[in-house]
Structure formats: structure tokens, C-alpha cells
Amino acid sequence: MKNFKLTPEIITFDKCMEFCSEFNIGEGDLIITNEYIYKPFFESYIKDATIIYRRDYGNGEPSDKMVEKIYNDVKDINYKRVIGIGGGSILDVSKLFALEQITPICDLFEKKFPPKKVKELILIPTTCGTGSEVTNISVLHLSSLNSKFGLANDEILADYAILIPELLSILPFKIFAASAIDALIHAIESFVSPKASVFTEMYSKEAIRMIINGFKTIADEGQQSLENLLDNFLIASTYAGIAFGNAGCGTVHAMSFPLGSFYHVPHGESNYVFLTEVFKTYMKLNPDGKIKDLCKLLSEILDCPEKYVFDETEKLLYHILPKKSLQGYGAKEEDLIIFTENVVTKQGRLMANAYVPLDKNTIYEIYKSLF
């Protein structure tokens, strides 16, 4: 049996002003964002809302400690709507504040009590990568376990996903690149997932086409061409989010989590490290399954023989964002065993979506080849 669900109502606006007017943003709204986003795009159009700047609570990947600190500052405020405006970390955190009970946050993520949504939730992405605005997943670093964990539950689905291309106009190119590569990985991993269906495949395929063709344009014409591609990348990211929100992501994400947790590598960039090596491993283990359809699709888009698609993908992505080794991020050889153990023991939710089941030794060898 294959399932497909699309819950958030997706609405697009050209300008932030239009969104604020249409949704009458103000008193009773809790807005979680960053100052550099809120000040230029929203402040002039909003009065009496409660504003939380995420960076006031720490940098790096979102964590249980960050959420607990925010909770302590807003627990006595009577808000009716939660509005998350930002990248994946802000959207993931915002989802939790629509719940009746948030703390202890580790207990929530370890399923010691069920999540129950009691606030309206509006999510507005400011990058073109996470797809978090349309998924039922929130990912945090849990300090007590020293690992990233995902909470997947329909209670944290947004009521509205708002797409405003204007917000991408101030995105630094490196952040754009990492987030767009992340969206590509969402689309590729969900395409070969055992949970994929004809519906998720449709979104995966279109996201792959849009993102790779956009990258090809940037590689040919330079970074200045991005200005005319922002709408496409934002839509492609949401397509990929719809696909992986239903079919899931797999080994690439599972293997990236330890790198992100231990060395605070941004999520999209850490995923990028593992993409082609994981898929080359898949090809060795089962070249005749769903991955064959993926290779055909990539061959058409990249205009190369199927046997070279992952090499050509790597070359194209390197034009967009140079790739580092694990050592380049500060990892040590002894970390590889720890990373492997983390994947095997703590990332079962993701590894269940692997195209081919991978044993402990294979996972370690992938880490070692990228060291």
C-alpha cells in the first residue's frame, strides 16, 4: 500500500507586504525568525506581534536547549498563531510551538508523550532547500544524546505554506547553493525510497529537472543568472519537500547527521558530502532496480551516458559549491567508527528508506572513502 498526503494549503505572494495584509498579521501572533529577515521585509507592515529572533538563542543547528530557552520566554504569552519565517532550522523549531505541550523537549522527541497541535501554524521559507514548510518533520540536536533526531508526526504539519520569492533576494550564494543541493537530495532520495509512489515520483522528477537545469544555467552564465531563477528554485524546493515528506529520505541524510552534530556543518552542505558516494554504492549493490530509472532521468537532463551520471552530477555540483572531505570539516579518523555506530543505532527512521539495506561495514567504508 502506498500513501500520499498533502495537508498545508500552499499560497504564493510576490511581496511580503501582500502576505501581511492578507493574513492580518499582528496581535496574537508569535513570529519566529531572524532580525536580518524581519527588519527589511516585515517590520513596516506588522504591529503588536510577539517577535522571537532565533539567533538570540544561539547559532548553529537547532537544539533542545535552544527550544527550551525560547519556551521559557514565551510560555506566558497568549498567542493564537505561530509564524515561522526562515530556513529549515527556524521552520523546524516553529512547528514545535504550535503544540499544546513542548517540554521536556527530549521526551517529546523520544515519544514519551504524544504531540497535540493547538495553534494555527504558518511557515514561510527563506531558502530554497529544506522543504520543511510542507513536511511533518522537525529535526533537532538532542544534547543529552549528542545526536540529531527527527520527530515525524502529522500534528506538526503547517496549516499554510507561504512562498514569497522576494525573501530569497538577500540569500548569500553559498547558503543558496547548500540549500538548493539539499532540495536536490530530497528529490533524489525520495525517488528511490521504498515508500515512493507514482504521486511522489511526479514531484521528485520535476524537482530534479528544475534544480539541475537551474544549476546548469548558473554554471554556464554565472551567479548573476540566479536572480531570474529564484521562483523556480523555490517551487522546486517545495516539490521536493512534498516528495520526501511522503516517501522519506534515506542513507544520505542518515550519514550526514553525525557530521552535522559533531562538527556543526550546515545541513545541506553535510548532505552534499555523501550524495554521490552513497548512490554509487547503491549502484554496485542493485543496479537494476529503481535506481535504473533515476540514472535514465539524470542522463536525459545532464546529456551524458547513464554510467557517468553520478560523476557528471558531482562535476556540476562542484561548480555550484566546492566539496570538502570529512577531514576538511575537522573530522578525525577515529570519528568514523562513532559516526557509523550513530547511523546504525540512532538513524533507523531514515535508514528504513534506503534504496538498498546497508550493513555496518558498508556504511563505514563510505565514511572511509570520503575521509
Secondary structure by P-SEA (a helix, b strand, c coil): cbbbbbccbbbbbccaaaaaaaacccccbbbbccaaaaaacccccccccccccccccccccccaaaaaaaaaacccccccbbbbcccaaaaaaaaaaacccccaaaaaaaccbbbbbcbbbbbbbcccccccccccbbbbbcccccbbbbbbcccccccbbbbbccccccccaaaaaaaaaaaaaaaaaaaacccccaaaaaaaaaaaaaaaaaaaaaaacccccccccaaaaaaaaaaaaaaaacccccaaaaaaaaaaaaccccaaaaaaacaaaaaaaaaaaccccaaaaaaaaaaaaacccccaaaaaaaaaaaaabbbbccccccccccaaaaaaaaaaccaaaaaaaccccccaaaaaaaaaaac
